Amino acid sequence: MLPRTEGPGYVARVWFGHRQHDRPNPGEKPDSEWGFFGEAGNIRFYFDDEPAPRIDMPVTQFFSGRASPFLSPLVGHYRTANGGNYSYIPMPFYRSVRATISPNLPLPRDQYVGPRMFQILVKRFDRDPGLFPSFRPNLSAEELAELDRVRHIWNSRGSAPYGQGSGQLRQSLLVEPGKPGQLELPGPGTITSLRITVPQGQENDVAMRIYWDGEAKPSVEGPLRALFGTAEETRHYQALPMGVKALSGLGGGQNEFYSFFPMPYRSGRLRLEKSGGGSSRLEVAIQYAASGSLPSWRFHAQHRQGRKEAGDSANYRAVETSGSGRLVGIVLTMEGLDRGGRPYYNEPLPDFWHFPYLEGNLHVWVDGELTVPGTGIEDDFDAGFYYVWYDPSNLAFTQYPLAGCLWKDYRVRGEVASQYRFYLTDSAEFKRSLTIEVEHGIIGNNLSVSFSSTVFWYQ
């Protein structure tokens, strides 16, 4: 699965897609194409060229979320992860790492189906940090305590249990068409928590712009909803770094848009504008940490929309920027516009096949090289099989700390799917350029698709 990779570095993410049952039901015949998840065998990780693996366990156990230290919510099983299996437990290695998978069941060779799709993301240090021990599954008491603390944070998303600042700024802004509201940020400092509360329904047609250090063009720009992950309509979700929460108050229901991404600045200006009719009363609450010394990077967010026609060889481009920095998140909405033609090996799409554009890939280009290739759209968002466990009546079931599906519907609109992913432990770091592209087809770019995306990064 993972050839010998030299260190020092760490395994940041493991994702695995396979049949959505651990083992056959009584009387069920073997599946010659996909097999069953339990039949995939044992996943094994070898560190520092050792002959024996330090990790050797069935994939069903590795991704169960119950086998220490591979515990939920840092690890997810397909039944609780929209059809994908993932692990964000960091596994450092100093000299080398490699991974294999081997069958652990007495199956005839012609019945064994190996792993169909997997992603293993490795981050290598660009300089030697000095000798450190490679990963071992038997954590010390101190390490287990830290793991418990992180699990609590991941499970408490939306409540800002981390990144608290010593200063607070609260301001009420009445925003009307042609009359924007804005506030100046006390600085220098770092925003650790940004919350904007709006009466439900008044968030429509509101745009936000944030200017750092006196810049003429904002680094954060777009519709308010898009900059918090729900561009098309307000949908409530709670991810680790941002989300939208429903609040109740004396004046009726309110929506709270929150972001916990650290935002350093020497000076800052937040501007809110209204393009539709009526007015909006927005409550802005900011926590910040005052600081005299600041990093050189600044937070960026950009919203884009586009449409690609079948036969257009060009991918949809979500972002393209020059400089140095790191990618930390993307929200992507896709809508299939045309089921006609013969897009599947020159054959028409079967009636039961919905969301065929999810067969495309999301590609991350770092410094001109394809660094993070995709295996399918939903795979790149920690899911599988077109978000097979998505439940519109219980969206909390399909939302996770770093990835999730916010909208999937083939009835109201033309087969639309909206998904988010935040790259915290596995961010792509670039020194010269960053480009994110999305394909629009099953085989080549052979489907007509509309796109809406918001990308978050530091630069």
C-alpha positions as CSV (number, residue, x, y, z in Angstrom):
1,M,0.0,0.0,0.0
2,L,2.7,2.5,1.0
3,P,6.2,1.8,-0.4
4,R,9.2,2.5,1.8
5,T,9.2,6.2,2.4
6,E,12.2,7.9,4.0
7,G,11.9,10.2,7.0
8,P,11.8,12.1,9.1
9,G,8.1,12.7,8.9
10,Y,4.7,11.3,10.0
11,V,1.7,9.5,8.5
12,A,-1.0,12.2,8.8
13,R,-4.1,10.4,7.4
14,V,-5.2,7.0,6.3
15,W,-8.4,6.5,4.3
16,F,-9.7,3.2,3.0
17,G,-12.7,2.4,0.8
18,H,-14.1,-1.1,0.5
19,R,-17.3,-3.1,0.6
20,Q,-19.8,-1.7,3.1
21,H,-20.1,-4.9,5.2
22,D,-17.5,-6.4,7.4
23,R,-18.3,-9.9,6.4
24,P,-21.0,-11.9,4.5
25,N,-24.4,-12.4,5.9
26,P,-25.4,-16.1,6.4
27,G,-25.8,-17.7,3.0
28,E,-24.4,-14.7,1.1
29,K,-22.1,-15.5,-1.7
30,P,-18.6,-14.0,-2.0
31,D,-18.4,-10.8,-4.0
32,S,-15.8,-11.3,-6.7
33,E,-15.5,-7.6,-7.4
34,W,-15.4,-5.9,-4.0
35,G,-15.2,-8.6,-1.4
36,F,-16.1,-7.8,2.2
37,F,-14.3,-5.3,4.4
38,G,-13.2,-8.0,6.9
39,E,-11.7,-10.0,4.0
40,A,-9.3,-7.2,3.1
41,G,-7.1,-8.5,5.8
42,N,-4.6,-7.0,8.2
43,I,-3.1,-3.6,7.8
44,R,0.6,-3.5,8.8
45,F,2.9,-0.5,9.3
46,Y,6.7,-1.0,9.5
47,F,8.9,1.7,11.0
48,D,12.6,2.3,10.6
49,D,13.2,-0.8,8.4
50,E,12.3,-3.1,11.2
51,P,11.5,-6.7,10.0
52,A,8.3,-6.9,12.2
53,P,5.4,-4.5,11.9
54,R,4.7,-2.3,15.0
55,I,1.0,-2.2,13.8
56,D,-0.6,-5.5,12.7
57,M,-4.4,-5.7,13.0
58,P,-7.5,-6.4,10.9
59,V,-8.7,-3.4,9.0
60,T,-12.1,-3.7,10.8
61,Q,-10.3,-3.3,14.1
62,F,-7.9,-0.5,12.9
63,F,-10.9,1.7,11.8
64,S,-13.4,0.7,14.5
65,G,-12.6,3.7,16.6
66,R,-12.4,1.4,19.7
67,A,-8.8,0.0,19.4
68,S,-6.4,2.2,21.4
69,P,-4.8,4.4,20.3
70,F,-6.9,4.5,17.1
71,L,-9.9,5.9,18.9
72,S,-12.9,7.9,17.7
73,P,-13.5,10.7,16.7
74,L,-9.9,10.8,15.3
75,V,-10.7,7.4,13.7
76,G,-14.0,6.5,11.9
77,H,-15.6,3.3,10.6
78,Y,-17.6,3.3,7.4
79,R,-20.9,3.0,9.3
80,T,-20.2,6.2,11.2
81,A,-18.2,8.0,8.5
82,N,-20.5,8.3,5.4
83,G,-19.1,5.1,3.9
84,G,-15.4,5.7,4.3
85,N,-12.8,4.6,6.8
86,Y,-10.3,7.1,8.1
87,S,-7.6,7.7,10.7
88,Y,-6.1,11.0,11.7
89,I,-3.9,9.5,14.5
90,P,-0.4,10.9,13.6
91,M,2.3,8.3,13.3
92,P,5.8,9.8,13.3
93,F,8.8,8.0,11.8
94,Y,12.4,9.0,11.9
95,R,14.1,6.7,9.4
96,S,11.4,5.2,7.3
97,V,7.8,3.9,7.1
98,R,6.0,1.5,4.8
99,A,2.6,-0.2,4.9
100,T,1.2,-3.4,3.6
101,I,-2.1,-5.3,3.7
102,S,-2.4,-9.1,3.9
103,P,-5.4,-11.4,4.0
104,N,-6.1,-12.8,7.4
105,L,-8.9,-15.2,6.4
106,P,-8.5,-18.7,4.8
107,L,-9.9,-17.7,1.5
108,P,-9.0,-19.3,-1.9
109,R,-6.8,-17.1,-3.9
110,D,-9.4,-16.6,-6.6
111,Q,-11.9,-15.3,-4.0
112,Y,-9.6,-12.9,-2.2
113,V,-10.2,-9.3,-3.1
114,G,-7.5,-6.9,-2.0
115,P,-7.9,-3.2,-1.2
116,R,-9.7,-1.3,-4.0
117,M,-9.1,2.3,-3.0
118,F,-7.0,3.8,-0.3
119,Q,-5.2,7.1,0.5
120,I,-2.2,7.4,2.8
121,L,-1.0,10.9,3.3
122,V,2.6,11.3,4.5
123,K,4.2,14.6,5.6
124,R,7.9,14.8,5.5
125,F,9.9,17.5,7.4
126,D,11.9,19.8,5.2
127,R,14.7,19.8,7.8
128,D,16.0,17.3,10.3
129,P,14.3,18.1,13.7
130,G,16.8,15.9,15.5
131,L,16.4,12.3,16.6
132,F,13.0,11.3,17.9
133,P,11.3,7.9,18.5
134,S,9.1,6.5,15.8
135,F,5.5,5.7,16.5
136,R,4.6,2.9,18.9
137,P,1.0,1.9,19.6
138,N,1.5,1.4,23.3
139,L,1.3,5.0,24.4
140,S,2.6,6.3,27.7
141,A,0.3,7.6,30.4
142,E,1.2,11.1,29.5
143,E,0.5,10.5,25.8
144,L,-2.8,8.8,26.6
145,A,-3.8,11.8,28.7
146,E,-3.0,14.1,25.7
147,L,-5.0,11.9,23.4
148,D,-8.0,12.1,25.7
149,R,-7.7,15.9,25.7
150,V,-7.6,16.0,21.9
151,R,-10.6,13.6,21.7
152,H,-12.5,15.9,24.0
153,I,-11.8,18.9,21.8
154,W,-12.8,17.1,18.7
155,N,-16.0,16.0,20.4
156,S,-16.8,19.5,21.7
157,R,-16.7,21.2,18.3
158,G,-18.5,24.5,18.2
159,S,-17.8,25.4,21.8
160,A,-14.3,26.9,21.3
161,P,-12.5,24.7,23.9
162,Y,-9.1,25.8,22.5
163,G,-7.5,29.0,21.3
164,Q,-9.0,31.3,23.9
165,G,-7.8,35.0,23.7
166,S,-7.3,37.4,26.5
167,G,-9.1,40.3,24.8
168,Q,-12.8,40.6,23.7
169,L,-14.5,42.8,21.2
170,R,-18.3,42.9,20.8
171,Q,-20.2,45.2,18.5
172,S,-23.7,45.4,17.0
173,L,-23.8,46.5,13.4
174,L,-26.9,47.5,11.4
175,V,-26.2,46.7,7.8
176,E,-28.4,48.1,5.0
177,P,-28.1,48.2,1.2
178,G,-25.5,50.9,0.5
179,K,-24.7,51.4,4.2
180,P,-22.1,48.8,5.2
181,G,-21.0,48.2,8.7
182,Q,-17.4,47.8,9.8
183,L,-15.2,47.6,12.8
184,E,-11.5,48.1,13.4
185,L,-9.6,45.4,15.1
186,P,-7.4,46.3,18.1
187,G,-3.9,45.2,17.2
188,P,-1.4,43.9,16.7
189,G,-2.9,40.5,17.7
190,T,-4.4,37.2,16.7
191,I,-8.1,36.5,16.4
192,T,-8.8,33.2,18.1
193,S,-12.6,33.2,17.8
194,L,-14.9,35.0,15.4
195,R,-18.7,34.7,15.9
196,I,-21.3,36.6,13.9
197,T,-24.9,36.2,15.1
198,V,-27.8,37.1,12.8
199,P,-31.6,36.7,13.2
200,Q,-32.7,33.8,11.1
201,G,-33.4,35.0,7.5
202,Q,-31.4,38.2,7.8
203,E,-28.2,36.5,6.8
204,N,-29.3,36.4,3.1
205,D,-27.4,38.8,0.8
206,V,-24.8,39.6,3.4
207,A,-21.2,39.7,2.3
208,M,-18.0,39.9,4.5
209,R,-14.6,41.3,3.7
210,I,-11.6,41.3,6.0
211,Y,-8.5,43.5,5.3
212,W,-5.2,42.7,7.0
213,D,-2.5,45.3,7.6
214,G,-3.9,48.1,5.5
215,E,-4.2,46.0,2.3
216,A,-6.3,47.5,-0.5
217,K,-7.8,44.1,-1.5
218,P,-9.3,41.9,1.2
219,S,-7.8,38.6,2.0
220,V,-11.1,37.2,3.1
221,E,-14.0,37.9,0.7
222,G,-17.3,36.4,-0.2
223,P,-20.9,35.9,0.9
224,L,-21.3,35.5,4.7
225,R,-22.8,32.0,4.4
226,A,-20.1,30.8,1.9
227,L,-17.3,32.0,4.2
228,F,-18.7,29.7,6.9
229,G,-19.5,26.7,4.8
230,T,-23.1,26.9,3.6
231,A,-23.1,29.1,0.5
232,E,-26.5,28.1,-1.1
233,E,-28.7,28.2,2.0
234,T,-28.2,28.3,5.7
235,R,-27.5,24.7,7.0
236,H,-26.6,24.0,10.6
237,Y,-23.4,22.0,11.2
238,Q,-20.6,22.0,13.7
239,A,-17.1,21.2,12.4
240,L,-14.0,21.6,14.5
241,P,-12.7,24.9,13.0
242,M,-16.0,26.5,11.9
243,G,-19.7,26.0,11.5
244,V,-23.2,27.4,11.8
245,K,-25.3,26.9,15.0
246,A,-29.0,27.6,15.6
247,L,-29.6,29.8,18.7
248,S,-32.8,30.7,20.4
249,G,-33.4,34.0,22.1
250,L,-35.9,36.6,23.2
251,G,-36.2,38.0,19.7
252,G,-36.7,34.6,18.1
253,G,-34.3,32.2,16.3
254,Q,-30.8,33.3,15.4
255,N,-27.9,31.8,13.5
256,E,-24.4,31.9,14.8
257,F,-21.6,31.7,12.3
258,Y,-18.4,30.7,14.0
259,S,-14.7,30.3,13.0
260,F,-11.8,29.3,15.3
261,F,-9.1,29.6,12.7
262,P,-6.3,31.7,14.2
263,M,-6.0,35.0,12.3
264,P,-2.9,37.1,13.1
265,Y,-2.7,40.8,12.0
266,R,-0.9,44.0,12.7
267,S,-4.0,45.9,11.9
268,G,-7.4,44.6,10.7
269,R,-10.7,45.8,9.4
270,L,-13.9,43.7,9.1
271,R,-16.6,45.0,6.7
272,L,-20.1,43.6,6.3
273,E,-22.3,44.6,3.3
274,K,-25.9,44.0,2.3
275,S,-26.9,43.7,-1.3
276,G,-30.6,42.7,-1.1
277,G,-33.6,44.5,0.4
278,G,-34.2,45.3,4.0
279,S,-31.6,45.5,6.8
280,S,-29.7,43.0,8.9
281,R,-28.7,43.4,12.6
282,L,-25.5,41.5,13.1
283,E,-23.7,40.9,16.5
284,V,-20.0,40.5,16.1
285,A,-18.1,38.8,18.9
286,I,-14.3,38.5,18.6
287,Q,-11.8,37.0,21.0
288,Y,-8.2,37.9,20.3
289,A,-4.7,37.6,21.8
290,A,-2.6,40.7,21.9
291,S,0.9,40.2,20.6
292,G,3.9,42.3,19.7
293,S,5.6,39.5,17.6
294,L,3.5,38.0,14.8
295,P,4.1,35.4,12.1
296,S,4.3,36.6,8.5
297,W,1.4,34.5,7.3
298,R,-2.2,35.8,7.1
299,F,-5.6,33.9,6.8
300,H,-7.3,33.9,3.4
301,A,-10.7,32.7,2.2
302,Q,-12.1,32.9,-1.3
303,H,-15.4,32.0,-2.8
304,R,-15.9,31.0,-6.4
305,Q,-18.6,29.8,-8.7
306,G,-18.4,28.2,-12.1
307,R,-19.9,25.9,-14.7
308,K,-18.2,23.3,-16.8
309,E,-19.8,21.7,-19.9
310,A,-19.4,18.1,-21.0
311,G,-16.4,17.8,-23.3
312,D,-14.6,20.8,-21.8
313,S,-11.2,19.3,-21.1
314,A,-10.4,21.9,-18.4
315,N,-11.1,21.2,-14.8
316,Y,-12.9,23.5,-12.5
317,R,-10.4,25.6,-10.6
318,A,-11.3,26.4,-7.0
319,V,-8.2,28.4,-6.2
320,E,-4.9,29.5,-7.7
321,T,-2.4,31.5,-5.8
322,S,1.3,32.3,-5.8
323,G,3.4,32.6,-2.7
324,S,4.1,30.4,0.3
325,G,1.6,29.0,2.9
326,R,-0.6,26.1,3.7
327,L,-4.1,24.9,2.7
328,V,-6.5,24.4,5.6
329,G,-9.9,23.8,4.1
330,I,-12.4,23.6,1.3
331,V,-16.2,23.5,1.0
332,L,-17.4,22.2,-2.4
333,T,-20.9,22.1,-3.9
334,M,-21.5,20.3,-7.2
335,E,-24.7,20.0,-9.2
336,G,-25.2,17.7,-12.1
337,L,-26.8,19.6,-14.9
338,D,-27.4,17.0,-17.6
339,R,-27.9,13.3,-17.4
340,G,-28.3,13.0,-21.2
341,G,-25.8,11.7,-23.7
342,R,-23.7,8.5,-23.3
343,P,-21.2,9.5,-20.6
344,Y,-20.3,6.0,-19.3
345,Y,-18.2,4.1,-21.8
346,N,-20.4,5.5,-24.5
347,E,-23.5,4.1,-22.8
348,P,-26.4,6.1,-21.2
349,L,-26.5,6.3,-17.4
350,P,-28.8,3.8,-15.7
351,D,-31.8,5.3,-14.0
352,F,-30.6,4.2,-10.6
353,W,-27.2,5.9,-10.9
354,H,-27.3,9.2,-9.2
355,F,-24.4,11.7,-8.5
356,P,-22.2,10.3,-11.3
357,Y,-19.9,13.4,-11.1
358,L,-18.6,12.2,-7.8
359,E,-16.5,9.7,-9.9
360,G,-14.3,12.7,-10.7
361,N,-11.3,13.7,-8.6
362,L,-10.2,16.6,-6.5
363,H,-6.5,17.4,-7.2
364,V,-4.2,19.6,-5.1
365,W,-1.2,21.0,-6.9
366,V,1.7,22.2,-4.7
367,D,4.5,24.2,-6.4
368,G,3.5,22.9,-9.8
369,E,3.3,19.2,-8.8
370,L,0.3,17.0,-8.2
371,T,0.9,16.3,-4.6
372,V,-2.5,15.1,-3.4
373,P,-4.2,13.2,-6.2
374,G,-7.8,12.0,-5.7
375,T,-9.6,8.7,-6.0
376,G,-13.1,10.1,-6.1
377,I,-14.7,13.3,-4.8
378,E,-16.4,11.8,-1.7
379,D,-13.2,9.9,-0.9
380,D,-11.3,13.1,-0.5
381,F,-13.9,14.2,2.0
382,D,-13.4,11.0,4.2
383,A,-16.5,9.3,2.8
384,G,-17.3,6.6,0.2
385,F,-19.9,5.3,-2.1
386,Y,-21.5,8.7,-2.7
387,Y,-22.1,9.3,1.0
388,V,-24.0,6.0,1.3
389,W,-25.0,6.7,5.0
390,Y,-26.2,10.3,4.4
391,D,-29.4,10.9,6.3
392,P,-31.2,14.2,5.6
393,S,-33.4,13.7,8.7
394,N,-30.3,13.5,11.0
395,L,-27.5,15.7,9.6
396,A,-25.6,15.3,12.8
397,F,-25.0,11.7,11.7
398,T,-23.1,12.8,8.6
399,Q,-21.1,15.6,10.1
400,Y,-17.7,15.1,11.6
401,P,-14.9,17.3,13.1
402,L,-12.9,17.6,9.9
403,A,-15.2,16.4,7.0
404,G,-18.8,15.8,6.2
405,C,-21.7,16.0,3.8
406,L,-24.1,19.0,4.3
407,W,-26.5,18.5,1.4
408,K,-27.3,15.6,-0.9
409,D,-30.5,15.7,-3.0
410,Y,-31.5,14.3,-6.4
411,R,-35.1,15.5,-6.2
412,V,-35.3,19.2,-5.3
413,R,-32.4,20.2,-7.6
414,G,-30.4,18.5,-10.2
415,E,-28.5,16.0,-8.1
416,V,-26.6,18.3,-5.8
417,A,-24.0,17.4,-3.2
418,S,-22.2,19.7,-0.8
419,Q,-19.2,18.6,1.3
420,Y,-16.5,20.1,3.5
421,R,-13.1,19.1,4.6
422,F,-10.6,20.9,6.8
423,Y,-6.9,20.1,6.7
424,L,-5.5,20.6,10.2
425,T,-3.0,17.8,10.7
426,D,-2.5,17.0,7.0
427,S,-2.4,20.5,5.5
428,A,-0.6,20.8,2.1
429,E,2.2,23.3,2.5
430,F,3.4,25.3,-0.5
431,K,6.5,27.4,-1.1
432,R,5.7,28.9,-4.5
433,S,2.1,28.1,-5.6
434,L,-1.1,26.3,-4.7
435,T,-3.8,25.2,-7.2
436,I,-6.9,23.1,-6.5
437,E,-8.8,21.6,-9.4
438,V,-11.9,19.4,-9.6
439,E,-12.8,17.1,-12.5
440,H,-16.3,17.0,-14.0
441,G,-17.0,13.6,-15.3
442,I,-16.9,9.8,-15.1
443,I,-14.4,9.2,-17.8
444,G,-12.6,12.4,-18.6
445,N,-14.6,15.6,-18.2
446,N,-17.7,14.3,-19.8
447,L,-20.4,15.7,-17.6
448,S,-22.0,19.2,-17.3
449,V,-21.6,20.3,-13.7
450,S,-22.0,23.6,-11.8
451,F,-19.6,24.4,-9.0
452,S,-19.5,26.5,-5.9
453,S,-16.4,26.4,-3.7
454,T,-14.8,28.2,-0.8
455,V,-11.1,27.6,-0.1
456,F,-9.3,28.5,3.2
457,W,-5.6,28.9,3.4
458,Y,-2.7,30.8,5.1
459,Q,-0.2,32.7,3.0
